[in-house]
Structure formats: structure tokens, C-alpha cells
Amino acid sequence: MFYRPEDGHGLSHNPFSAIVVPRPIGWISTRSEGRDNLAPYSFFNAVAYTPPQVMFASTSAKADRDGTKDSVANIRESEVFAVNLVSYALKDAMNASSASVVMEVDEFEIAGIEKAECNQIDCPRVAAAPATLECRLVKIVELPGEANFVTFGEVVGVHIADDAMVNGELDPTRYEALARMGYRDYTRVTEKFALTRPDD
């Protein structure tokens, strides 16, 4: 099969999201004007080591948010955000927080998630997350297309759950890190293996 995206794919569902997989989920928490927000994004990843930086992309808009979603709108105002990593045990709460609601609604409450305060920034985080990255805004880049924004942040604080560590190393199999596949499909990390690079 070959298709040009501009011509359409002719399938019942867009296969694009099922090609680049698995994708880690950035469960983004923000605060602005006293309102807290929590939403999952599967266009998320780490992009630099020094200083450590991450990104997530928002690809749709809400009527009450002037061409974007709550997360990006809040970050524009506060210039901070937290990335909470998702364990398999938190899958249902993560899914519940993806509901489209008005900006006054707190998704932490919808999902029944306990909040904790970040250390370096004024932002809530998911207390039960296996890891959380506290971030200061680097820049928001508008991409071609409607409501496509990529937010870059510098990591200024890192939380790691003690039970996610094994012999001084973070082990995502301990908490079964959740990742997005295509369509409505997800996967979890239950095994890992190592490869030695040629120049090691």
C-alpha cells in the first residue's frame, strides 16, 4: 500500500498514528489562574540531554481556549508544566483525564488522582506517577495545520518513585510503563534487553 496524505488513505481509520509506535505518554499537568489541569499526550518524548529537554504536541483545539487546548493555554500563561509518566496501574485514570471538559473542570478530580506539589515550579503533579519531570517553558512552536503546537520544556526537577529503581537504575518494567499504539490501542513495557554498541 502507498498513499499520499493529501489524497487520503481510503481506510476506515487513519494508519499514521499506528506507524510510529509505541509512543510514550506525557501526562501533562499545568496550573494557571488557580486552575489545575491534567491531560495525556502521546506525541511526547525527550529531545535533549544537556540541559535535559522534552516536548509534547497538541493537535486539536477547544472552543473555550482560543485555538488550542487547556495544557498549551495554561503553559503560555504560567511558563511551566510537569510531565507525569504513566504506569499500567494508572491506565484508567489517565484515560479518564482525557475527557473533553470546560477549562474550569479539574481533571485530577475526574480521574480520582491525588495531587502533589512540584518542588521547583508552581504546578501540580500526579502523586502516584512512577516519575515526574518538572519543566520550564523553552518555546512553543506552531506547526502547519490547524491547532498544531509543539511545546518544549527544560527539565528543572525530577521525581522518581523508589520502587521503580533496581540497583541504582530506573527499570520501566517494574511499573509497566504505558505507551500508545495506533487507534485506541496501548501497550505496556514488561520486558527489556540490552544491545552493545559497536564503539562501546
GIFEN-V713066 format. One record per residue. N is the residue number from 1. BURIAL is b if it has 24 or more other C-alpha atoms within 12 Angstrom, else e. Layout:
BEGIN
n: {N,N}
burial: {BURIAL,BURIAL}
END
This chain:
BEGIN
n: {1,2,3,4,5,6,7,8,9,10,11,12,13,14,15,16,17,18,19,20,21,22,23,24,25,26,27,28,29,30,31,32,33,34,35,36,37,38,39,40,41,42,43,44,45,46,47,48,49,50,51,52,53,54,55,56,57,58,59,60,61,62,63,64,65,66,67,68,69,70,71,72,73,74,75,76,77,78,79,80,81,82,83,84,85,86,87,88,89,90,91,92,93,94,95,96,97,98,99,100,101,102,103,104,105,106,107,108,109,110,111,112,113,114,115,116,117,118,119,120,121,122,123,124,125,126,127,128,129,130,131,132,133,134,135,136,137,138,139,140,141,142,143,144,145,146,147,148,149,150,151,152,153,154,155,156,157,158,159,160,161,162,163,164,165,166,167,168,169,170,171,172,173,174,175,176,177,178,179,180,181,182,183,184,185,186,187,188,189,190,191,192,193,194,195,196,197,198,199,200}
burial: {e,e,e,e,e,e,e,e,e,e,e,e,e,e,e,e,e,e,e,e,e,b,b,b,b,b,b,b,b,b,b,b,e,e,b,b,b,b,b,b,b,b,b,b,b,b,e,e,e,e,e,e,b,b,b,b,b,b,b,e,b,e,e,e,e,e,e,b,b,b,b,b,b,b,b,b,e,b,b,b,b,b,b,b,b,b,b,b,e,b,b,e,b,b,b,e,b,b,b,b,e,e,b,e,e,b,b,b,e,b,b,e,b,e,b,e,e,b,e,e,b,b,b,b,b,b,b,b,b,b,b,b,b,b,b,b,b,e,e,b,e,e,e,e,e,e,e,e,b,b,b,b,b,b,b,b,b,b,b,b,b,e,e,b,e,e,e,e,e,e,b,b,e,b,b,b,b,b,b,b,e,e,e,e,e,b,e,b,e,e,e,e,e,e,e,e,e,e,e,e}
END
